[in-house]
Amino acid sequence: MSDRLLSGLLALYPAQFRREFGAECVRLLRDRFRDERGVMARTRLCADVLNDLIFGLPRLYAPARRALVSPATPQVCGSIFRLAEEERPSLAALMCAVALSVAGFGCTMGWFANARHAREVGFMRQAKMQPEINKFHRPSLRLASFSAVQQPASAPAPSVAPHVRDATAAMVDAINTHSVVMFGETHANKQEYAWLCSLVRDPAFHARVDDIVVEFGNSLYQKSVDRWIAGEDVPIEQVQKAWRNVVGAVGPVSPVYAEFYHAVRQANRMSGSHKVRLLLGDPYADWEKTKDAEDLGPFVAHRDEWYAQVVEDEVLPKSHRALLIMGAGHFRRANGPGLIEQKLRALGADPYLVVFGTNVVGAYDDVDPRFDSWKTPAIVGLAGNWVGDLPATPVLTGGMGPASALKMAAAADAMLYVGPRDSLTAVNVPASELENSDYGKEINRRLMIQMGRTMTFTLPAETPQFQRPAPQQAATGSVQHLPQPQAPKSMHDPLPPRPPLQ
Amino acid sequence: MPRRKLDPLPSVAFQILLALADNSLHGYAIMRQVEDQTEGRKRLGPATLYGSIQTLLEAGLIEDVDAPDTDDSGSERRRYYGITGAGRKIARDEAEGLARVLRVARVKKILRGEYV
């Protein structure tokens, strides 16, 4: 049995419920199938599944239910259960359930047909069979994709508390229920990358994810990184070109990215046969051959397209499970999905989007105390609770950007919270390591090509992640502000042919 | 009188609270415990079980808890649920309400035997 059947059943559930409990539901059915053997037991199991589809499923779709949920008092609590259990489903809901049940019954018959095969294979071999199993997942992913995009989020209910979950456990569940999980990061953040490093070392997550696609990796160096991540000895000077030579970075690249590469390599060394591949999603510009801005134009202009292409070429055809990491500005939804998510959905994927967020809900000083009780790092779903109802821009930018009509629930599926805004720090390459060093000179050469200016290296190893905007900052900052150079004409050119990988 | 419709606590929610009264359990174990408690009369399917769990979580009657050291689920980490103080109080109130009903049933000689 059939992961195909389980995925098919799961697709019948509401998207929000599926995200929260999909993996648990699948596990429950697997456990029952494993433990209940024999014709009578299996027949009873099928009857239970059908009964649950007919009577349990319509209640999950009851539209008023979520909006009335409140943890406050027993009286309100009672209303939840009335809606959840005692209210009779509408005729339309029952008819829908009957139709779904017929489909479910057909699947169940298929389940019987496959039972012998399922016993031979065994659920415990799932990890080894994941590529084959994932092929079966694909049709249901398309269904889930449709529901995720087409169904409007349930009406925001500001009083509804979110379900605050341990971030790692939430990501393990996300990667179990979605073959592609997108994480919109905040650049260089210490607390966020400390968690990401712990995530890739987590045995449950490592066992489930096949690829991690990163913005902070120049795909020109995929070959070297593949060898190094797999545990081979490759000179670090060659490997670090991957994160230092990205087109998307202006200025010194934060050490958090190198630490993340090392964490993936270490996790692979500690694991058994399953190895996670680090896929480099930045275009293949060769800084060592770049002389002027025209050489960079096509790469700068097609960063999102190339990132999506890497996923299309290296992840989806192999039916892999992947974590995608890129700046939140690339991933977050505005008027619907961004370019990368659109392309992935068009290819049949059903991405789940998590973004880094803060406790700032308006101007710089508008800190929301409701976050204070959260145990961090935490992930919360954004549909139907007060977090989803917050204005997205201040939350995502730590109060650096003004609020707009965009709400968090429209910007992403879930939010990572690693601590109060004022506790967050950015990790920098210390000035002492840049002054008069080859890397520092190369940084200034690149800045002159891209921005027409150089910089004086003054930053300490750590600085506040979101510094209070101050008008005088422009005069005292470390960057010498000069007029912006004109965009290179080559930005309108397509990407050049990909050179041999290094 | 909406409150009257809401009382007693629905049986599935009550059974889940009872299942968690002395142990934190994952979903499958809750299902099995409820099956035992009801002598096989209630076997909760995924929608009923997790729909109720979701509601109980949102109501603050149960909570996510860390897996116990004895958890052997390996790489497929399970979610464990534990009863909260509010959940325990509601379960106790519900049980006391049922006990009152049973006392009346016994006085009226509707209930036979020494069940309670």
Interface residues (C-beta under 8 A of the other chain):
Chain A: L9 Y13 F17 E20 F21 E24 C25 R27 L28 L29 D31 R32 R44 D48 V49 N51 D52 L53 F55 G56 L57 R59 L60 V69 S70 P71 P74 Q75 V76 C77 G78 S79 I80 F81 R82 A84 E85 E86 A127 V160 A161 H163 R165 D166 A169 V172 D173 N176 P203 A204 A207 R208
Chain B: P2 R3 K5 L6 D7 L9 P10 V12 A13 H26 G27 Y28 M31 R43 L44 G45 P46 A47 T48 L49 Y50 G51 S52 I53 Q54 T55 L57 E58 A59 G60 L61 D64 S75 E76 R77 R78 R79 I90
